[in-house]
């Protein structure tokens, strides 16, 4: 069974990573194509997500599901390297998504703060709010630049594992902080549905989880710097 599969209940063709020989470790992993109507293959729609409700999520189960050798992608035992390559590239897309979420929260906060008045002043006239907006703007620009760098490396076929991890890590945490500040600036109105910042607050949370958690990204970055902690840096 494979869980939390994005678009799993709407896809017709799936790329599945299977362990064909556990004795070989990661070299026993293969990538195979599975079609929706394959006998023994079942799809279960998952409900109850906190956010990202516009994105379908499913659980895929396999019971006596036989896949022909011709459905294998790449060479025997290359599934692990294929998976890592896909993950590394897709992290750039998640980073870009995070920049968009953060910018959405920032724009909503700027608009609200410019209209809402307290104690005879607009919120934008209060230094505490100004500092929050300044931090948001600075971090969003930094996240965007990290994302642009990683995307450029991917597009030009250059090594990008570390840079993709950096972009995904930083941008996802920036989105978290931006959403938090936006709700704070909106006050009570930011806590209620329906509302843009309330939705962004829920939507951004998963970006620190999927395509590798923030902890995994830090591990990737750290290993690029110090290797396994015993030898030389693994970074190219």
Secondary structure, 3 states (H helix, E strand, C coil): CEEEEECCCCCCEEEEEEECCHHHHHHHEEEEEEECCCCCEEEEECCCCCCCCCCCEEEEEECCCCCCHHHEECCCCCHHHHHHHHHHHHHHHHHHHHHHHHHHHHHHHHHHHHHCEECCEEHHHCHHHHHHHHHHHHHHHHHHHHHHHHHHHHHCCCCCHHHHHHHHHHHHHHHHHHHHHHHHHHHHHHHCCCCHHHHHHHHHHHHHCCCCCHHHHHHHHHHHHHCCCCCCCCCC
